Amino acid sequence: MVVQIKDYGPPQTEVTITRMDANDTLLRRHRGESFLLSAFRSPLPRLLRLTLLSVLVLASCQQSAKEQPAAADPEPTSQKTADPPSEPELEVPTEPGWLVEVTASSGIDFTYHAYESGSRFMPAIIGAGLALFDADRDGDLDLYLVQGTDLLPSTEKQPDMPNRFFRQESPWQFVDATAESGLGDGGFGIGATTGDFDNDGWTDIYVGNFGPDVLYRNRGDGTFENVTEKAGITVEGFTASCAFADIDRDGDLDLFVTQYIQFDPKVNCTDSAGQPEYCGPEAFTPARDILLLNDGDGTFTDISTESGIASLAAASLGICCDDFNGDGWIDFYVANDAYENNLWINQKDGTFVDEAGILGVSLNLNGQEEAGMGVIAEDLDGNGIVDLFVTHLDMESNTFYRNLGGQMGFTDDSGISGLGPSSMNYTGFGVVAFDLELDGDLDLFVANGRVRSGLKRPGTKSAPPWDHYSEPNLCYLNSGSGRFVDGKEIAGDFCSAVESSRGLAAGDIDGDGDLDVVISNIEGPARLYRNDAPRAGSWLRIRATDRNLGKPLLGTRIIATDGDRTLVRTISAASSYATATPAVVHLGAKVPGTKIVVRWPSGEREEFNTGDWNRTIDLYRGEGKKVE
């Protein structure tokens, strides 16, 4: 079959499709070359992609292959093979304005400054992370926003341009508590993560910088203490995302710190017209990630080398933590920019082995490295097993790795999920998945912003030169089986903003039972969006804690039900891009179940009765019914 495309390459370019397999992979012949191409994943202009997609659909209609769905896995740790449940096509609701911006009246007044001087120093295009967490244990969410400096390429601190901490006093009412809290680090901020590293029941915060990182200990009285030196932490590279997790099941939180590149300000890059432009990561030496082991006495030991984490160097940006192989131990997935991604599987002895290649999550369907930015680990197709989703550079598309279960690894389902083609024209960073309308499945939201100058998009709110780096955000509604449709028409303000966005987090900011959104932008204001979606079901917010310690137990697996569907979530404070998310589980369900199975980080399992939904419940380790 020969398809002629007029707007790709030379006039009347011929693309010869010689074969299509069951995985929607095409063998393409173009200008004498023959190579594999996915119709959904190719870095080609839209017309060619849509033409190939049409050919694929027509060819698929002639095939008689039948799906053999398997039952959802009620015990994710058994890792059965499971296909997503079959559901009818989702109709996009017509009600507008589900996510309404409320920043102006909230007291949040913050703009991330990259201080672009024309030099196009790379750190200026990377930052703008955030942390959404309960800093004072009053039950509502507070907000921490990192800030840049105007000292690039220096890594010196700038005290007059600190990070900002906003404490929530009542729903949607914040006050700037930066000075009194002591959280005003003046480094060039990129990201942050949260967790109670010293087991005193109060959530601490780690700040990742271009330059020296900072660890703040929560004193429990509204103030924080800089304990970086006391804790023995000497990370002074180019940190993006970071994550607290208990890697050895000893009850305290260890720390994974991604490292991007070894930045050299003498390296300059230009665009095709010879104008200064931000370099890609390939222009620099890639850095090695860092793993810090919590010694249990307030200090950390660098075990990057002996653990195996430092055995590979890549330009790491995003990270998430979960048990990806069902053995009950926390693993790490790292999204790398222009390098193969890593899936560090915990060997239960303090070491990790990268099995991303074996399990199918190092490259895309075409065997290509991509520009990994943000990442989440969630059960997007509703089969009871955690999947992966990674945001990427424009012309690469975002990638949905569906978990096949049964130790079979993952498959790139970006095309058939609807998440690949629709993201080709955007550069994704922050990403969150939550049940927008409480119908029992996870919807998807992506913060976009270019890293290369392009044509100014209509409606941009950014000042020059950032107006040429601005893009609208994306919203997808889930059909219930991991097939997504464009939800921008109902997303309201969230998708109408055209900015250079980076950090993205979701949490119940106003305590009304559905999840709201906060986003950070480069040279643009941080924005808060209230969820006004009509509710299709009930909600349940779950805090899983140790009663004696009073802290959230990161890594806890929650298994609930919605009718005959299994809902699986993991408590984590690290995902998205350079962002700390609330350490709670939020569920939506049309037919809510009455029991929850909890697998604690130590491996024990217990069953709890939920009681009525539409409320927050606390589950305490050791107080449920033991489950074998």
KEDODREN-674406 format. One record per residue (C-alpha): residue in one letter; x, y, z. Coordinates in steps of 0.001 Angstrom, whole numbers, padded with zeros to 6 digits, always signed. Layout:
<sites>
AXYZ...
</sites>
This chain:
<sites>
M+000000+000000+000000V+001371+003453-000932V+000223+006668+000724Q+001277+010040-000695I+001708+012861+001814K+002045+016389+000450D+003146+018244+003590Y+005913+015925+004783G+009360+016039+003216P+009659+016644-000520P+006477+017137-002572Q+004508+013960-003154T+006527+012058-000549E+005742+008354-000840V+005346+006304+002316T+005019+002603+001563I+003316+000543+004278T+004550-002999+003762R+003326-004770+006892M+001231-004251+010014D+001377-006508+013050A-001017-007025+015960N+000775-004378+018010D-000108-001664+015491T+003508-001471+014350L+004112-000556+010708L+007099-001384+008548R+007611+001829+006596R+009594+002468+003411H+010539+006092+002814R+013095+007400+000352G+014625+003973-000045E+014859+003212+003676S+012798+000531+005416F+012253+000675+009171L+009697+000102+011896L+007139+002806+012594S+004151+002978+014907A+001279+004935+013418F+000576+006304+016858R+004099+007034+018042S+005914+008464+015016P+007478+011921+015247L+005702+013097+012105P+003349+015982+011266R-000297+015530+012092L-001549+014951+008538L+000769+011997+008039R-000132+010558+011431L-003836+010855+010803T-003487+009322+007333L-001577+006368+008732L-004098+006092+011546S-006913+005861+009000V-005028+003149+007111L-004516+001301+010383V-008197+001453+011281L-009266+000169+007845A-006752-002655+008027S-007802-003539+011561C-011393-003948+010454Q-010273-006867+008283Q-008692-008713+011170S-010580-011229+013267A-008424-011248+016390K-010513-011354+019522E-009605-009952+022945Q-009462-012416+025832P-009913-010230+028915A-008913-011676+032269A-010468-010881+035613A-009053-007981+037571D-006519-008911+040204P-007969-008430+043696E-004523-009016+045184P-002091-006964+043101T+000900-008605+044712S+000076-011867+042962Q+000651-010087+039615K-001805-012082+037527T-002047-011289+033848A-005022-008998+033447D-006515-007046+030584P-008580-003949+031271P-012328-004462+031522S-014355-003803+028383E-016529-000710+028563P-018565+001315+026068E-017079+004437+024506L-017081+007410+026834E-019270+010350+025909V-017667+013668+026783P-019974+015707+029042T-021094+019081+027760E-021081+021007+031044P-018264+023599+030877G-015947+024808+033574W-015255+021802+035801L-011910+023261+036948V-012344+026891+037957E-009402+029139+038788V-009638+030698+042262T-006102+032064+042646A-007013+035747+042829S-009090+035383+045994S-006910+032740+047679G-004033+034853+048965I-001540+032967+046763D+000562+035590+044986F+003662+033968+043538T+005568+033964+040262Y+008513+031676+039583H+011316+033816+038174A+013873+032194+035905Y+015584+035549+035252E+016168+034967+031571S+018918+037363+030480G+019336+036167+026914S+022068+033711+027862R+019665+030755+027834F+021316+029030+030796M+019701+025612+031046P+018591+025707+034712A+016207+028555+033812I+014034+026280+031659I+013824+023354+034098G+012386+024599+037376A+009129+025583+039107G+008281+022597+041303L+006052+022678+044373A+004886+020804+047465L+001241+020386+048511F+001123+018945+052041D-000281+019362+055530A+002569+021128+057300D+000827+021802+060629R-001399+018719+061018D-004585+020778+061060G-006212+018637+058382D-005939+021005+055437L-003284+021405+052758D-000570+024023+052722L+001533+025063+049732Y+005292+025424+049223L+006610+026981+045998V+010271+026948+044996Q+011889+030033+043455G+014770+030764+041091T+017497+033408+041404D+019028+036019+039104L+022547+034793+039822L+022932+032163+037073P+025260+030541+036301S+026268+030877+039963T+024781+028471+042494E+025031+031000+045318K+021993+031648+047512Q+019933+034811+047051P+018162+035540+050362D+015995+038326+048933M+014322+035902+046471P+013333+032976+048706N+011043+030043+048214R+007593+030800+049583F+005415+028918+052063F+001672+029589+052172R-000291+028233+055136Q-004014+027553+054584E-006150+029151+057297S-009587+028215+055919P-010820+026773+052605W-009106+028666+049765Q-007642+031245+052147F-003837+031212+052458V-001376+033455+054269D+002296+033907+053432A+004114+032267+056359T+007557+032115+054729A+009395+034304+057210E+007964+032785+060378S+008310+029200+059116G+011995+029487+058201L+011380+027803+054827G+012737+030650+052700D+015694+028935+051056G+017352+031287+048562G+018858+028722+046204F+017900+028227+042571G+014922+025974+043302I+013874+023173+040981G+011730+020755+043028A+010722+019429+046438T+009498+016340+048253T+008000+015699+051694G+008113+013003+054364D+008682+012494+058088F+012346+011449+058009D+012888+011590+061797N+009681+009786+062893D+008434+012574+065121G+004994+012717+063467W+005594+015963+061547T+006135+016201+057802D+009552+017496+056780I+010566+018884+053391Y+013550+018389+051097V+014295+021073+048493G+016110+020192+045269N+018210+022992+043785F+020612+023810+041033G+023314+024017+043663P+023223+022859+047290D+020009+021030+048280V+018326+021697+051628L+016597+019466+054205Y+014151+021207+056543R+013012+019506+059739N+009491+020336+060905R+009654+021368+064563G+005885+020953+065005D+005305+024535+066116G+004910+026162+062707T+008632+026518+062159F+011251+024493+060286E+014948+024008+060935N+017600+023689+058237V+019297+020409+059211T+021116+019730+055938E+024590+019814+057426K+023526+018075+060631A+021962+015271+058568G+025169+014765+056609I+023611+015705+053258T+026033+017219+050738V+024075+017124+047469E+025267+020087+045408G+024545+019175+041792F+021518+019721+039554T+018571+018149+041375A+015144+017922+039733S+012745+015480+041416C+013314+013611+044673A+011444+011064+046781F+011267+009761+050338A+010702+005992+050600D+011503+003170+053031I+013766+000984+050889D+014837-001461+053624R+011614-001826+055675D+013300-000530+058821G+010559+002009+059508D+012336+005201+058518L+012398+007081+055224D+015354+006979+052876L+015841+009513+050100F+016287+009199+046325V+017563+012379+044621T+017583+012594+040830Q+020458+014399+039166Y+020092+015961+035738I+023336+017024+034049Q+026766+018415+034843F+026004+021941+033746D+028750+023914+031992P+027879+027598+031385K+030498+027774+028632V+028379+025483+026456N+026105+027545+024236C+023432+026368+021826T+021502+027985+019000D+018368+027237+017035S+018233+026583+013284A+018331+030340+012648G+021460+030787+014718Q+019667+032466+017609P+020534+031557+021233E+018434+028655+022495Y+018352+026382+025508C+020581+023353+025074G+019276+019824+025229P+020742+017438+027807E+022966+015800+025183A+025116+018948+025158F+026339+018118+028676T+027679+015151+030608P+024796+013266+032257A+024793+013051+036046R+024370+010064+038362D+021426+009822+040737I+021890+009723+044494L+020431+007359+047104L+020690+008329+050787L+020071+005730+053493N+018417+006947+056684D+020589+005927+059637G+017705+006304+062087D+019429+009000+064155G+018688+012046+062022T+021556+011443+059619F+021878+009902+056156T+024588+007834+054485D+025207+008040+050747I+024833+004499+049363S+024545+005496+045697T+027507+003390+044614E+027015+000245+046688S+023276+000196+045991G+023864+000216+042229I+021949+003453+041660A+025113+005314+040609S+026118+002596+038146L+024315+004477+035362A+024492+008118+034342A+021470+009722+032688A+019733+013088+032648S+017095+012248+035267L+014045+014471+035786G+011020+012559+037106I+010624+009859+039753C+007887+007774+041344C+007949+004989+043924D+005867+001820+044073D+006101-001948+044211F+006309-002692+040492N+006980-006434+040649G+004601-007417+043453D+007193-008590+045983G+006179-006087+048664W+009321-003918+048432I+009495-000362+047147D+011064+000161+043718F+011893+003371+041822Y+010992+004397+038296V+013073+007263+036903A+012174+009241+033772N+015299+010355+031919D+015634+013136+029374A+017018+011731+026076Y+018292+008567+027799E+016718+005201+028543N+014454+005284+031589N+015317+003246+034688L+013186+000846+036700W+015226+000145+039807I+013969-003131+041301N+014678-003559+045009Q+016795-006657+045694K+015858-006578+049424D+019508-006320+050487G+020174-002630+049987T+020884-002972+046278F+018865-002272+043148V+018967-003632+039601D+017702-001688+036596E+015135-003910+034866A+013515-001220+032707G+014738-002849+029508I+013597-006331+030496L+010188-005101+031635G+009570-002871+028632V+009660+000622+030152S+013079+001923+029095L+012118+002903+025539N+008974+003571+023539L+007228+001145+021195N+009688+001962+018421G+012704+001264+020620Q+013520+004952+020941E+014805+006957+023860E+012560+009894+024693A+012728+013098+026700G+011194+011858+029944M+009958+014657+032212G+007104+013857+034613V+005873+010422+035687I+003104+008751+037659A+002454+005173+038769E-001296+004502+038849D-003792+001847+037762L-005009+003746+034706D-006843+000867+033032G-008676-000410+036112N-007318-003970+036078G-005901-003871+039603I-002239-003463+038598V-000163-000280+038639D+000741+001200+035236L+003202+003963+034291F+002681+007198+032399V+005542+009482+031310T+005376+012967+029798H+007704+013935+026951L+008950+016505+024486D+006770+017610+021588M+006906+015361+018505E+007549+012373+020788S+004151+012057+022501N+003519+011051+026091T+003811+007342+026856F+001372+005002+028608Y+003039+001775+029732R+000282-000680+030591N+001266-003307+033154L+000584-006799+031783G+000918-008451+035185G+002198-011930+035892Q+005858-010809+035650M+005232-010113+031960G+006271-006491+032209F+004683-003558+030423T+003543-002678+026920D+003429+000728+025269D-000292+001362+024754S+000033+005076+024053G-001702+004757+020713I-004826+002746+021479S-005296+004557+024794G-005746+007873+022988L-002927+009470+024975G-000236+009348+022294P-001466+011190+019177S-003156+013964+021146S+000070+014900+022954M+002376+015081+019937N+002214+018871+019683Y+003004+019531+023334T+005899+019242+025792G+004599+017694+029001F+006044+018143+032474G+003831+017748+035546V+001168+015026+035479V-001507+013839+037916A-004177+011151+037752F-007285+011396+039925D-011001+010723+039754L-012312+014087+038622E-016027+013315+038772L-015980+010398+041257D-017044+007740+038762G-014499+005144+039860D-011687+005634+037330L-008633+007860+037106D-008644+010830+034763L-005418+012424+033593F-004041+015979+033640V-000801+017234+032087A+001049+020539+032549N+002680+021668+029306G+005398+024137+028357R+008044+024146+025647V+011792+023980+026106R+012414+025269+022568S+011057+028537+021223G+008175+028180+018797L+005302+030083+017265K+003307+032066+019779R+000070+030267+020591P-003216+032169+020752G-004203+033162+024272T-000738+033033+025813K-000477+034881+029111S+003323+034886+029307A+005614+037861+028797P+008420+037700+026194P+010391+035558+025598W+008226+033039+027464D+005236+033664+025200H+007081+031568+022627Y+007514+028746+025151S+003892+028624+026327E+001355+025866+025677P-002124+024929+026930N-002498+022093+029419L-004194+018766+028695C-007117+016985+030354Y-008278+013446+029560L-011374+011620+030753N-011069+007871+031350S-013577+005459+029840G-012965+003124+032775S-010670+000759+030902G-007694+002940+030114R-009107+004490+026934F-009054+008276+027192V-010840+011112+025420D-009960+014793+025220G-011571+016625+028122K-010449+020174+027387E-013987+021313+026639I-015112+020556+030180A-011810+021272+031972G-012520+024995+031891D-009803+027326+033124F-007201+024592+033499C-006964+024010+029738S-007605+027595+028654A-004416+028940+030275V-001482+029069+027844E+001737+029281+029856S+005066+027564+030412S+003910+025143+033101R+005984+022715+035152G+004889+021474+038608L+001405+019976+039030A-000313+018501+042084A-003840+017427+043027G-005357+017460+046494D-008586+018238+048301I-007646+021828+049075D-011092+022906+050295G-011992+019650+052068D-015203+019070+050113G-014370+015522+048996D-013159+016030+045437L-009638+016841+044314D-008518+020283+043251V-005395+021262+041305V-002405+023575+041770I+000097+024334+039009S+003361+026294+038827N+004617+028235+035823I+007896+029732+034654E+007599+033531+034699G+003924+033181+035408P+001782+032946+038536A+001153+029720+040389R-002543+028935+039890L-005194+027118+041949Y-008180+025393+040342R-011313+024370+042250N-013043+021161+041174D-016684+021893+040343A-017338+018686+038394P-020790+017117+038845R-020415+014046+041023A-021183+010632+039630G-020497+008719+042847S-019147+008807+046379W-015692+009626+047735L-013408+008326+050449R-010171+009882+051674I-007848+007455+053472R-004968+008246+055799A-002856+005207+056659T-000690+005846+059680D+001162+004433+062630R-000737+005551+065747N+002420+005731+067838L+004366+007758+065288G+001446+009760+063942K+002888+009940+060443P+001633+008786+057033L+003196+005472+056087L+004517+006040+052582G+004406+002943+050406T+001167+001600+051917R-000982-000197+049313I-004763+000326+049520I-007161-002139+047861A-010856-001221+047759T-013823-002040+045528D-016349-000232+043372G-018994-002825+042573D-017097-005615+040811R-014094-003375+040110T-010920-003345+042186L-009463+000018+043146V-005715-000034+043851R-003769+002968+045122T-000418+003512+046858I+000318+006246+049372S+003194+008313+048021A+004343+011906+048224A+006523+011871+045099S+005339+011859+041484S+004434+014306+038736Y+007431+016560+038022A+009628+018060+040758T+006535+017980+042964A+005445+016671+046358T+001846+015455+046472P-000405+014842+049508A+000360+011552+051296V-003223+010286+051306V-005352+008062+049079H-008486+009468+047509L-011106+007153+045992G-014228+007692+043952A-016825+004980+043411K-020313+004553+041996V-020951+001394+044049P-018617+001815+047039G-017498-001288+048870T-017500-001744+052628K-014059-003297+053159I-010478-002265+052453V-007364-004418+052398V-004164-002650+053415R-000650-003868+052739W+001673-001935+055011P+005257-001054+053991S+006505-003807+056308G+004569-006394+054286E+001764-007191+056757R-001805-007127+055451E-004923-006136+057308E-008602-005720+056464F-010682-002753+057635N-014353-001884+057421T-014871+001440+055665G-018248+002335+057136D-020018+005059+055224W-018208+006846+052395N-018099+010624+051743R-015717+011183+054634T-012084+010893+055729I-011032+007759+057587D-007841+006922+059463L-006460+003403+059245Y-003913+002493+061901R-001331-000212+061464G-001988-003188+063728E-005659-002370+064359G-007268-004234+061461K-008072-007877+060843K-004966-009788+059774V-005017-011128+056208E-002694-013891+055042
</sites>
